[in-house]
């Protein structure tokens, strides 16, 4: 049996969105990643109204 994948934080960034908090979540994810130059496969935990919005790229 192999070892489980280990995740590590590469970088934490602050982001000031240019859209409202009621923006559709899927569109917000894509807009955020494109703005940071990191678009591609990903998963997101949290929401725009919460204190934390975590994007895990694959």
PDB file of N, H, CA, C and O in Angstrom:
ATOM      1  N   UNK A   1       0.848  -1.177   0.000  1.00  0.00           N
ATOM      2  CA  UNK A   1       0.000   0.000   0.000  1.00  0.00           C
ATOM      3  C   UNK A   1       0.893   1.240   0.000  1.00  0.00           C
ATOM      4  O   UNK A   1       1.825   1.336   0.798  1.00  0.00           O
ATOM      5  N   UNK A   2       0.610   2.180  -0.888  1.00  0.00           N
ATOM      6  H   UNK A   2      -0.148   2.102  -1.537  1.00  0.00           H
ATOM      7  CA  UNK A   2       1.405   3.390  -0.997  1.00  0.00           C
ATOM      8  C   UNK A   2       1.079   4.402   0.087  1.00  0.00           C
ATOM      9  O   UNK A   2       0.101   4.259   0.821  1.00  0.00           O
ATOM     10  N   UNK A   3       1.891   5.397   0.171  1.00  0.00           N
ATOM     11  H   UNK A   3       2.686   5.513  -0.425  1.00  0.00           H
ATOM     12  CA  UNK A   3       1.670   6.476   1.131  1.00  0.00           C
ATOM     13  C   UNK A   3       0.616   7.431   0.577  1.00  0.00           C
ATOM     14  O   UNK A   3       0.551   7.640  -0.635  1.00  0.00           O
ATOM     15  N   UNK A   4      -0.207   8.011   1.444  1.00  0.00           N
ATOM     16  H   UNK A   4      -0.154   7.842   2.428  1.00  0.00           H
ATOM     17  CA  UNK A   4      -1.205   8.975   0.958  1.00  0.00           C
ATOM     18  C   UNK A   4      -0.508  10.222   0.412  1.00  0.00           C
ATOM     19  O   UNK A   4       0.610  10.554   0.805  1.00  0.00           O
ATOM     20  N   UNK A   5      -1.195  10.898  -0.498  1.00  0.00           N
ATOM     21  H   UNK A   5      -2.104  10.629  -0.818  1.00  0.00           H
ATOM     22  CA  UNK A   5      -0.649  12.145  -1.035  1.00  0.00           C
ATOM     23  C   UNK A   5      -0.468  13.156   0.084  1.00  0.00           C
ATOM     24  O   UNK A   5      -1.320  13.279   0.963  1.00  0.00           O
ATOM     25  N   UNK A   6       0.625  13.866   0.050  1.00  0.00           N
ATOM     26  H   UNK A   6       1.318  13.765  -0.665  1.00  0.00           H
ATOM     27  CA  UNK A   6       0.887  14.928   1.018  1.00  0.00           C
ATOM     28  C   UNK A   6       0.681  16.266   0.316  1.00  0.00           C
ATOM     29  O   UNK A   6       1.207  16.492  -0.774  1.00  0.00           O
ATOM     30  N   UNK A   7      -0.078  17.139   0.941  1.00  0.00           N
ATOM     31  H   UNK A   7      -0.505  16.955   1.826  1.00  0.00           H
ATOM     32  CA  UNK A   7      -0.312  18.465   0.392  1.00  0.00           C
ATOM     33  C   UNK A   7       0.567  19.451   1.135  1.00  0.00           C
ATOM     34  O   UNK A   7       0.806  19.307   2.334  1.00  0.00           O
ATOM     35  N   UNK A   8       1.037  20.433   0.429  1.00  0.00           N
ATOM     36  H   UNK A   8       0.843  20.550  -0.545  1.00  0.00           H
ATOM     37  CA  UNK A   8       1.805  21.480   1.076  1.00  0.00           C
ATOM     38  C   UNK A   8       1.380  22.827   0.510  1.00  0.00           C
ATOM     39  O   UNK A   8       1.038  22.946  -0.666  1.00  0.00           O
ATOM     40  N   UNK A   9       1.408  23.822   1.358  1.00  0.00           N
ATOM     41  H   UNK A   9       1.685  23.726   2.314  1.00  0.00           H
ATOM     42  CA  UNK A   9       1.072  25.173   0.923  1.00  0.00           C
ATOM     43  C   UNK A   9       2.265  25.734   0.180  1.00  0.00           C
ATOM     44  O   UNK A   9       3.370  25.800   0.718  1.00  0.00           O
ATOM     45  N   UNK A  10       2.042  26.134  -1.048  1.00  0.00           N
ATOM     46  H   UNK A  10       1.144  26.080  -1.486  1.00  0.00           H
ATOM     47  CA  UNK A  10       3.095  26.742  -1.851  1.00  0.00           C
ATOM     48  C   UNK A  10       3.134  28.236  -1.561  1.00  0.00           C
ATOM     49  O   UNK A  10       4.201  28.836  -1.433  1.00  0.00           O
ATOM     50  N   UNK A  11       1.942  28.822  -1.461  1.00  0.00           N
ATOM     51  H   UNK A  11       1.075  28.334  -1.566  1.00  0.00           H
ATOM     52  CA  UNK A  11       1.865  30.265  -1.301  1.00  0.00           C
ATOM     53  C   UNK A  11       0.481  30.646  -0.800  1.00  0.00           C
ATOM     54  O   UNK A  11      -0.510  30.037  -1.203  1.00  0.00           O
ATOM     55  N   UNK A  12       0.400  31.627   0.058  1.00  0.00           N
ATOM     56  H   UNK A  12       1.205  32.121   0.386  1.00  0.00           H
ATOM     57  CA  UNK A  12      -0.869  32.225   0.476  1.00  0.00           C
ATOM     58  C   UNK A  12      -0.932  33.609  -0.150  1.00  0.00           C
ATOM     59  O   UNK A  12       0.041  34.361  -0.111  1.00  0.00           O
ATOM     60  N   UNK A  13      -2.075  33.938  -0.723  1.00  0.00           N
ATOM     61  H   UNK A  13      -2.866  33.327  -0.755  1.00  0.00           H
ATOM     62  CA  UNK A  13      -2.234  35.239  -1.355  1.00  0.00           C
ATOM     63  C   UNK A  13      -3.537  35.871  -0.897  1.00  0.00           C
ATOM     64  O   UNK A  13      -4.537  35.185  -0.688  1.00  0.00           O
ATOM     65  N   UNK A  14      -3.511  37.167  -0.747  1.00  0.00           N
ATOM     66  H   UNK A  14      -2.698  37.725  -0.916  1.00  0.00           H
ATOM     67  CA  UNK A  14      -4.742  37.911  -0.500  1.00  0.00           C
ATOM     68  C   UNK A  14      -5.288  38.308  -1.864  1.00  0.00           C
ATOM     69  O   UNK A  14      -4.534  38.522  -2.813  1.00  0.00           O
ATOM     70  N   UNK A  15      -6.595  38.402  -1.943  1.00  0.00           N
ATOM     71  H   UNK A  15      -7.208  38.229  -1.172  1.00  0.00           H
ATOM     72  CA  UNK A  15      -7.228  38.717  -3.221  1.00  0.00           C
ATOM     73  C   UNK A  15      -8.417  39.616  -2.969  1.00  0.00           C
ATOM     74  O   UNK A  15      -9.296  39.276  -2.178  1.00  0.00           O
ATOM     75  N   UNK A  16      -8.455  40.744  -3.623  1.00  0.00           N
ATOM     76  H   UNK A  16      -7.740  41.020  -4.266  1.00  0.00           H
ATOM     77  CA  UNK A  16      -9.591  41.649  -3.562  1.00  0.00           C
ATOM     78  C   UNK A  16     -10.448  41.418  -4.803  1.00  0.00           C
ATOM     79  O   UNK A  16     -10.098  41.881  -5.889  1.00  0.00           O
ATOM     80  N   UNK A  17     -11.562  40.710  -4.654  1.00  0.00           N
ATOM     81  H   UNK A  17     -11.846  40.334  -3.772  1.00  0.00           H
ATOM     82  CA  UNK A  17     -12.375  40.396  -5.829  1.00  0.00           C
ATOM     83  C   UNK A  17     -13.000  41.638  -6.448  1.00  0.00           C
ATOM     84  O   UNK A  17     -13.313  42.612  -5.763  1.00  0.00           O
ATOM     85  N   UNK A  18     -13.169  41.574  -7.746  1.00  0.00           N
ATOM     86  H   UNK A  18     -12.915  40.783  -8.302  1.00  0.00           H
ATOM     87  CA  UNK A  18     -13.823  42.659  -8.479  1.00  0.00           C
ATOM     88  C   UNK A  18     -15.248  42.256  -8.862  1.00  0.00           C
ATOM     89  O   UNK A  18     -15.803  42.730  -9.853  1.00  0.00           O
ATOM     90  N   UNK A  19     -15.820  41.371  -8.051  1.00  0.00           N
ATOM     91  H   UNK A  19     -15.369  40.986  -7.246  1.00  0.00           H
ATOM     92  CA  UNK A  19     -17.195  40.942  -8.260  1.00  0.00           C
ATOM     93  C   UNK A  19     -17.878  40.882  -6.903  1.00  0.00           C
ATOM     94  O   UNK A  19     -17.213  40.842  -5.869  1.00  0.00           O
ATOM     95  N   UNK A  20     -19.220  40.876  -6.908  1.00  0.00           N
ATOM     96  H   UNK A  20     -19.760  40.909  -7.749  1.00  0.00           H
ATOM     97  CA  UNK A  20     -19.974  40.875  -5.660  1.00  0.00           C
ATOM     98  C   UNK A  20     -19.965  39.489  -5.019  1.00  0.00           C
ATOM     99  O   UNK A  20     -19.645  38.493  -5.668  1.00  0.00           O
ATOM    100  N   UNK A  21     -20.321  39.442  -3.732  1.00  0.00           N
ATOM    101  H   UNK A  21     -20.581  40.251  -3.205  1.00  0.00           H
ATOM    102  CA  UNK A  21     -20.308  38.183  -2.999  1.00  0.00           C
ATOM    103  C   UNK A  21     -21.418  37.231  -3.432  1.00  0.00           C
ATOM    104  O   UNK A  21     -21.392  36.057  -3.065  1.00  0.00           O
ATOM    105  N   UNK A  22     -22.391  37.713  -4.205  1.00  0.00           N
ATOM    106  H   UNK A  22     -22.411  38.667  -4.504  1.00  0.00           H
ATOM    107  CA  UNK A  22     -23.441  36.818  -4.693  1.00  0.00           C
ATOM    108  C   UNK A  22     -23.140  36.315  -6.107  1.00  0.00           C
ATOM    109  O   UNK A  22     -23.996  35.712  -6.754  1.00  0.00           O
ATOM    110  N   UNK A  23     -21.933  36.565  -6.574  1.00  0.00           N
ATOM    111  H   UNK A  23     -21.238  37.054  -6.048  1.00  0.00           H
ATOM    112  CA  UNK A  23     -21.467  36.062  -7.866  1.00  0.00           C
ATOM    113  C   UNK A  23     -21.549  34.534  -7.845  1.00  0.00           C
ATOM    114  O   UNK A  23     -21.220  33.934  -6.821  1.00  0.00           O
ATOM    115  N   UNK A  24     -21.973  33.881  -8.928  1.00  0.00           N
ATOM    116  H   UNK A  24     -22.240  34.368  -9.759  1.00  0.00           H
ATOM    117  CA  UNK A  24     -22.068  32.412  -8.921  1.00  0.00           C
ATOM    118  C   UNK A  24     -20.723  31.772  -8.553  1.00  0.00           C
ATOM    119  O   UNK A  24     -19.704  32.102  -9.160  1.00  0.00           O
ATOM    120  N   UNK A  25     -20.702  30.860  -7.565  1.00  0.00           N
ATOM    121  H   UNK A  25     -21.529  30.592  -7.072  1.00  0.00           H
ATOM    122  CA  UNK A  25     -19.449  30.286  -7.075  1.00  0.00           C
ATOM    123  C   UNK A  25     -18.540  29.695  -8.156  1.00  0.00           C
ATOM    124  O   UNK A  25     -17.335  29.943  -8.136  1.00  0.00           O
ATOM    125  N   UNK A  26     -19.077  28.933  -9.081  1.00  0.00           N
ATOM    126  H   UNK A  26     -20.057  28.732  -9.097  1.00  0.00           H
ATOM    127  CA  UNK A  26     -18.234  28.333 -10.129  1.00  0.00           C
ATOM    128  C   UNK A  26     -17.570  29.396 -10.990  1.00  0.00           C
ATOM    129  O   UNK A  26     -16.411  29.251 -11.378  1.00  0.00           O
ATOM    130  N   UNK A  27     -18.301  30.463 -11.288  1.00  0.00           N
ATOM    131  H   UNK A  27     -19.243  30.581 -10.973  1.00  0.00           H
ATOM    132  CA  UNK A  27     -17.721  31.546 -12.081  1.00  0.00           C
ATOM    133  C   UNK A  27     -16.668  32.299 -11.275  1.00  0.00           C
ATOM    134  O   UNK A  27     -15.665  32.749 -11.830  1.00  0.00           O
ATOM    135  N   UNK A  28     -16.889  32.439  -9.967  1.00  0.00           N
ATOM    136  H   UNK A  28     -17.704  32.074  -9.516  1.00  0.00           H
ATOM    137  CA  UNK A  28     -15.915  33.109  -9.101  1.00  0.00           C
ATOM    138  C   UNK A  28     -14.615  32.315  -9.047  1.00  0.00           C
ATOM    139  O   UNK A  28     -13.533  32.899  -9.093  1.00  0.00           O
ATOM    140  N   UNK A  29     -14.708  30.986  -8.950  1.00  0.00           N
ATOM    141  H   UNK A  29     -15.587  30.511  -8.913  1.00  0.00           H
ATOM    142  CA  UNK A  29     -13.512  30.136  -8.913  1.00  0.00           C
ATOM    143  C   UNK A  29     -12.663  30.348 -10.168  1.00  0.00           C
ATOM    144  O   UNK A  29     -11.456  30.573 -10.090  1.00  0.00           O
ATOM    145  N   UNK A  30     -13.313  30.272 -11.308  1.00  0.00           N
ATOM    146  H   UNK A  30     -14.294  30.088 -11.372  1.00  0.00           H
ATOM    147  CA  UNK A  30     -12.601  30.414 -12.578  1.00  0.00           C
ATOM    148  C   UNK A  30     -11.999  31.813 -12.701  1.00  0.00           C
ATOM    149  O   UNK A  30     -10.853  31.958 -13.125  1.00  0.00           O
ATOM    150  N   UNK A  31     -12.767  32.845 -12.333  1.00  0.00           N
ATOM    151  H   UNK A  31     -13.698  32.727 -11.989  1.00  0.00           H
ATOM    152  CA  UNK A  31     -12.275  34.225 -12.412  1.00  0.00           C
ATOM    153  C   UNK A  31     -11.071  34.423 -11.489  1.00  0.00           C
ATOM    154  O   UNK A  31     -10.094  35.068 -11.868  1.00  0.00           O
ATOM    155  N   UNK A  32     -11.143  33.874 -10.293  1.00  0.00           N
ATOM    156  H   UNK A  32     -11.938  33.350  -9.984  1.00  0.00           H
ATOM    157  CA  UNK A  32     -10.042  33.984  -9.336  1.00  0.00           C
ATOM    158  C   UNK A  32      -8.775  33.348  -9.885  1.00  0.00           C
ATOM    159  O   UNK A  32      -7.713  33.970  -9.875  1.00  0.00           O
ATOM    160  N   UNK A  33      -8.880  32.118 -10.361  1.00  0.00           N
ATOM    161  H   UNK A  33      -9.743  31.613 -10.370  1.00  0.00           H
ATOM    162  CA  UNK A  33      -7.700  31.421 -10.873  1.00  0.00           C
ATOM    163  C   UNK A  33      -7.123  32.098 -12.113  1.00  0.00           C
ATOM    164  O   UNK A  33      -5.905  32.205 -12.250  1.00  0.00           O
ATOM    165  N   UNK A  34      -7.981  32.551 -13.009  1.00  0.00           N
ATOM    166  H   UNK A  34      -8.971  32.464 -12.898  1.00  0.00           H
ATOM    167  CA  UNK A  34      -7.487  33.240 -14.202  1.00  0.00           C
ATOM    168  C   UNK A  34      -6.766  34.539 -13.821  1.00  0.00           C
ATOM    169  O   UNK A  34      -5.727  34.870 -14.393  1.00  0.00           O
ATOM    170  N   UNK A  35      -7.325  35.267 -12.854  1.00  0.00           N
ATOM    171  H   UNK A  35      -8.169  34.998 -12.390  1.00  0.00           H
ATOM    172  CA  UNK A  35      -6.713  36.509 -12.406  1.00  0.00           C
ATOM    173  C   UNK A  35      -5.314  36.275 -11.843  1.00  0.00           C
ATOM    174  O   UNK A  35      -4.428  37.115 -12.000  1.00  0.00           O
ATOM    175  N   UNK A  36      -5.121  35.138 -11.191  1.00  0.00           N
ATOM    176  H   UNK A  36      -5.841  34.456 -11.063  1.00  0.00           H
ATOM    177  CA  UNK A  36      -3.823  34.805 -10.599  1.00  0.00           C
ATOM    178  C   UNK A  36      -2.901  34.077 -11.568  1.00  0.00           C
ATOM    179  O   UNK A  36      -1.766  33.749 -11.224  1.00  0.00           O
ATOM    180  N   UNK A  37      -3.391  33.823 -12.786  1.00  0.00           N
ATOM    181  H   UNK A  37      -4.314  34.089 -13.066  1.00  0.00           H
ATOM    182  CA  UNK A  37      -2.587  33.104 -13.764  1.00  0.00           C
ATOM    183  C   UNK A  37      -2.459  31.623 -13.430  1.00  0.00           C
ATOM    184  O   UNK A  37      -1.465  30.988 -13.783  1.00  0.00           O
ATOM    185  N   UNK A  38      -3.470  31.069 -12.747  1.00  0.00           N
ATOM    186  H   UNK A  38      -4.278  31.584 -12.461  1.00  0.00           H
ATOM    187  CA  UNK A  38      -3.417  29.683 -12.282  1.00  0.00           C
ATOM    188  C   UNK A  38      -4.614  28.858 -12.746  1.00  0.00           C
ATOM    189  O   UNK A  38      -4.985  27.889 -12.082  1.00  0.00           O
ATOM    190  N   UNK A  39      -5.225  29.225 -13.876  1.00  0.00           N
ATOM    191  H   UNK A  39      -4.924  30.011 -14.415  1.00  0.00           H
ATOM    192  CA  UNK A  39      -6.407  28.481 -14.292  1.00  0.00           C
ATOM    193  C   UNK A  39      -6.040  27.037 -14.629  1.00  0.00           C
ATOM    194  O   UNK A  39      -4.912  26.744 -15.026  1.00  0.00           O
ATOM    195  N   UNK A  40      -7.001  26.154 -14.463  1.00  0.00           N
ATOM    196  H   UNK A  40      -7.917  26.392 -14.140  1.00  0.00           H
ATOM    197  CA  UNK A  40      -6.804  24.731 -14.716  1.00  0.00           C
ATOM    198  C   UNK A  40      -7.642  23.921 -13.739  1.00  0.00           C
ATOM    199  O   UNK A  40      -8.452  24.483 -13.003  1.00  0.00           O
ATOM    200  N   UNK A  41      -7.452  22.591 -13.725  1.00  0.00           N
ATOM    201  H   UNK A  41      -6.793  22.134 -14.322  1.00  0.00           H
ATOM    202  CA  UNK A  41      -8.234  21.726 -12.828  1.00  0.00           C
ATOM    203  C   UNK A  41      -8.030  22.134 -11.364  1.00  0.00           C
ATOM    204  O   UNK A  41      -6.917  22.448 -10.944  1.00  0.00           O
ATOM    205  N   UNK A  42      -9.137  22.124 -10.591  1.00  0.00           N
ATOM    206  H   UNK A  42     -10.042  21.869 -10.932  1.00  0.00           H
ATOM    207  CA  UNK A  42      -9.055  22.567  -9.206  1.00  0.00           C
ATOM    208  C   UNK A  42     -10.262  22.092  -8.410  1.00  0.00           C
ATOM    209  O   UNK A  42     -11.259  21.635  -8.968  1.00  0.00           O
ATOM    210  N   UNK A  43     -10.145  22.214  -7.092  1.00  0.00           N
ATOM    211  H   UNK A  43      -9.335  22.586  -6.639  1.00  0.00           H
ATOM    212  CA  UNK A  43     -11.247  22.008  -6.153  1.00  0.00           C
ATOM    213  C   UNK A  43     -11.271  23.221  -5.241  1.00  0.00           C
ATOM    214  O   UNK A  43     -10.242  23.855  -5.005  1.00  0.00           O
ATOM    215  N   UNK A  44     -12.452  23.538  -4.729  1.00  0.00           N
ATOM    216  H   UNK A  44     -13.287  23.023  -4.920  1.00  0.00           H
ATOM    217  CA  UNK A  44     -12.591  24.692  -3.839  1.00  0.00           C
ATOM    218  C   UNK A  44     -13.340  24.278  -2.586  1.00  0.00           C
ATOM    219  O   UNK A  44     -14.308  23.519  -2.640  1.00  0.00           O
ATOM    220  N   UNK A  45     -12.866  24.798  -1.438  1.00  0.00           N
ATOM    221  H   UNK A  45     -12.080  25.415  -1.394  1.00  0.00           H
ATOM    222  CA  UNK A  45     -13.568  24.614  -0.163  1.00  0.00           C
ATOM    223  C   UNK A  45     -13.892  26.001   0.360  1.00  0.00           C
ATOM    224  O   UNK A  45     -13.064  26.910   0.301  1.00  0.00           O
ATOM    225  N   UNK A  46     -15.092  26.151   0.867  1.00  0.00           N
ATOM    226  H   UNK A  46     -15.765  25.413   0.915  1.00  0.00           H
ATOM    227  CA  UNK A  46     -15.517  27.441   1.395  1.00  0.00           C
ATOM    228  C   UNK A  46     -16.382  28.168   0.386  1.00  0.00           C
ATOM    229  O   UNK A  46     -16.764  27.620  -0.648  1.00  0.00           O
ATOM    230  N   UNK A  47     -16.679  29.413   0.713  1.00  0.00           N
ATOM    231  H   UNK A  47     -16.369  29.857   1.554  1.00  0.00           H
ATOM    232  CA  UNK A  47     -17.485  30.229  -0.189  1.00  0.00           C
ATOM    233  C   UNK A  47     -17.043  31.675  -0.079  1.00  0.00           C
ATOM    234  O   UNK A  47     -16.235  32.016   0.785  1.00  0.00           O
ATOM    235  N   UNK A  48     -17.556  32.515  -0.934  1.00  0.00           N
ATOM    236  H   UNK A  48     -18.212  32.239  -1.636  1.00  0.00           H
ATOM    237  CA  UNK A  48     -17.125  33.904  -0.968  1.00  0.00           C
ATOM    238  C   UNK A  48     -17.548  34.685   0.268  1.00  0.00           C
ATOM    239  O   UNK A  48     -16.932  35.703   0.585  1.00  0.00           O
ATOM    240  N   UNK A  49     -18.579  34.239   0.971  1.00  0.00           N
ATOM    241  H   UNK A  49     -19.080  33.412   0.713  1.00  0.00           H
ATOM    242  CA  UNK A  49     -19.037  34.942   2.160  1.00  0.00           C
ATOM    243  C   UNK A  49     -18.245  34.548   3.400  1.00  0.00           C
ATOM    244  O   UNK A  49     -18.276  35.266   4.399  1.00  0.00           O
ATOM    245  N   UNK A  50     -17.547  33.439   3.360  1.00  0.00           N
ATOM    246  H   UNK A  50     -17.521  32.855   2.548  1.00  0.00           H
ATOM    247  CA  UNK A  50     -16.819  32.950   4.527  1.00  0.00           C
ATOM    248  C   UNK A  50     -15.463  33.625   4.698  1.00  0.00           C
ATOM    249  O   UNK A  50     -15.021  34.410   3.860  1.00  0.00           O
ATOM    250  N   UNK A  51     -14.829  33.295   5.801  1.00  0.00           N
ATOM    251  H   UNK A  51     -15.189  32.657   6.482  1.00  0.00           H
ATOM    252  CA  UNK A  51     -13.515  33.873   6.106  1.00  0.00           C
ATOM    253  C   UNK A  51     -12.417  33.230   5.284  1.00  0.00           C
ATOM    254  O   UNK A  51     -11.356  33.825   5.095  1.00  0.00           O
ATOM    255  N   UNK A  52     -12.657  32.018   4.790  1.00  0.00           N
ATOM    256  H   UNK A  52     -13.519  31.535   4.943  1.00  0.00           H
ATOM    257  CA  UNK A  52     -11.630  31.315   4.040  1.00  0.00           C
ATOM    258  C   UNK A  52     -12.226  30.688   2.785  1.00  0.00           C
ATOM    259  O   UNK A  52     -13.319  30.124   2.814  1.00  0.00           O
ATOM    260  N   UNK A  53     -11.498  30.795   1.701  1.00  0.00           N
ATOM    261  H   UNK A  53     -10.610  31.253   1.677  1.00  0.00           H
ATOM    262  CA  UNK A  53     -11.876  30.243   0.406  1.00  0.00           C
ATOM    263  C   UNK A  53     -10.598  29.558  -0.083  1.00  0.00           C
ATOM    264  O   UNK A  53      -9.671  30.225  -0.541  1.00  0.00           O
ATOM    265  N   UNK A  54     -10.549  28.231   0.014  1.00  0.00           N
ATOM    266  H   UNK A  54     -11.302  27.689   0.386  1.00  0.00           H
ATOM    267  CA  UNK A  54      -9.326  27.494  -0.285  1.00  0.00           C
ATOM    268  C   UNK A  54      -9.430  26.824  -1.641  1.00  0.00           C
ATOM    269  O   UNK A  54     -10.373  26.077  -1.904  1.00  0.00           O
ATOM    270  N   UNK A  55      -8.467  27.090  -2.493  1.00  0.00           N
ATOM    271  H   UNK A  55      -7.701  27.696  -2.280  1.00  0.00           H
ATOM    272  CA  UNK A  55      -8.407  26.494  -3.831  1.00  0.00           C
ATOM    273  C   UNK A  55      -7.261  25.493  -3.838  1.00  0.00           C
ATOM    274  O   UNK A  55      -6.123  25.833  -3.511  1.00  0.00           O
ATOM    275  N   UNK A  56      -7.570  24.263  -4.213  1.00  0.00           N
ATOM    276  H   UNK A  56      -8.494  23.987  -4.478  1.00  0.00           H
ATOM    277  CA  UNK A  56      -6.552  23.235  -4.363  1.00  0.00           C
ATOM    278  C   UNK A  56      -6.447  22.914  -5.837  1.00  0.00           C
ATOM    279  O   UNK A  56      -7.407  22.445  -6.448  1.00  0.00           O
ATOM    280  N   UNK A  57      -5.285  23.167  -6.406  1.00  0.00           N
ATOM    281  H   UNK A  57      -4.505  23.549  -5.910  1.00  0.00           H
ATOM    282  CA  UNK A  57      -5.083  22.849  -7.825  1.00  0.00           C
ATOM    283  C   UNK A  57      -4.593  21.436  -7.964  1.00  0.00           C
ATOM    284  O   UNK A  57      -3.924  20.909  -7.076  1.00  0.00           O
ATOM    285  N   UNK A  58      -4.925  20.819  -9.081  1.00  0.00           N
ATOM    286  H   UNK A  58      -5.468  21.248  -9.803  1.00  0.00           H
ATOM    287  CA  UNK A  58      -4.546  19.421  -9.298  1.00  0.00           C
ATOM    288  C   UNK A  58      -3.459  19.306 -10.340  1.00  0.00           C
ATOM    289  O   UNK A  58      -3.016  18.200 -10.650  1.00  0.00           O
TER     290      UNK A  58
END
